[in-house]
Amino acid sequence: MTLRTSPLDAAHRALGAKMVPFGGWDMPLSFVDGTLAEHRACRAGAVLFDVSHLGTVRVSGSDAFDRLQAAFTNDLAKIGPGRAQYTHLLDDSDASVLDDIIVWWVDDEVFDVMPNASNTDRVVEAIGGADVTDTRAVVAVQGPSAREHLAAIAPEAAAVGRFRVITAAVAGAVCTVAGTGYTGEDGLELAVPAGAAPAVWEALLGLGVPPAGLGARDTLRLEAALPLHGHELGPGITPLQAGLGWVVAWDKPGGFRGREPLVAERDRGVARRLRGLSVPGRRPPRADQTVLVDGAPAGFVTSGNFSPVLGHGIALAFLPPEVGEGTEVAVDVRGTPEPATVVPTPFVGR
């Protein structure tokens, strides 16, 4: 299969990026300083991520609002133009999460729906619209000083509120700017016209903001306990199991796709629940490893890694709902039970 490439592909290679396949794209895993340094730079200051592998589906017209309302779990009537919203697309048969999505409400009858890399086609199938992924790059400026850096060249863009959406000039390019991200830190995401993306990227680098790859993006989102489709969400996993019931507008007019099986699960109670695990030592748990309760298999790790901030292993795992915070469990790490404790999430706050 031929991998798709970002409009910033040449820029990444010029910086010595380690490139890897991800969701059908060839994307940077890390740059010369490595994942740990990139992670710490984001927590301490700011970094740049190329997240152009995310899809953009443009849905417009007088019926756009109604189409999205009927498809997605959250209620767009809670927000309005110039806002963004996190939501889910569910399977009609079992309410499992086909994709988790950010909707940017760009203008009165214009929405940019942002699916995960490999799910764009199924989202288009569900809601219609035009796949405009190839027309833009998406650059995420993330970290506690992200706005301060961006303000030097784009003060209007830097001032956009959290989960707000505006159109603003950045380094001479007209961009859609949203106060969203996937690191647990403050920050912004810029949808940049593809042809202008290299110049905008260079301008941002020129502010002293280093690049970061998918490796750091994953460890950052895990410390923040943010779900990743294919791990904490996906086939057989519902919003309720993932602890994301807040994304479901149960009573919005007309309902939403997958509502009936989700109501049935709500009424009977979930059979498993996503929990956080703290694992002492530097040997990290990994996805699909078994979690033991009282020595018996009780669940499995969905994502696990070493936390650069905490200095030990952390994991998200599905466990029986009665296994609460403070419970001592174990993770089967390559045949060796490693002690772990069920802890509250996020593991690391801002």
MONORJO-V949895 format. One line per field, one symbol per residue. ss: DSSP state (H for helix, E for strand, - for the rest). A space follows every 10 residues. Layout:
ss: ???
This chain:
ss: ---EE---HH HHHH---EEE EE--EEEEEE ----HHHHHH HHHH--EEEE ------EEEE ---HHHHHHH HE---HHH-- --EEEEEEEE -----EEEEE EEEEEEE--E EEEE--HHHH HHHHHHH--E E-HHHEEEEE EE---HHHHH ----HHHH-- -E-EEEEEEE --EEEEEEE- ------EEEE EEEHHHHHHH HHHHH----E EE-HHHHHHH HHH-----E- --EE--EE-- ----HHH--- --------HH HHHHHHHH-- --EEEEEEE- ---------E EEE--EEEEE EEEEEE---- --EEEEEEE- -------EEE EEE--EEEEE EEE-------
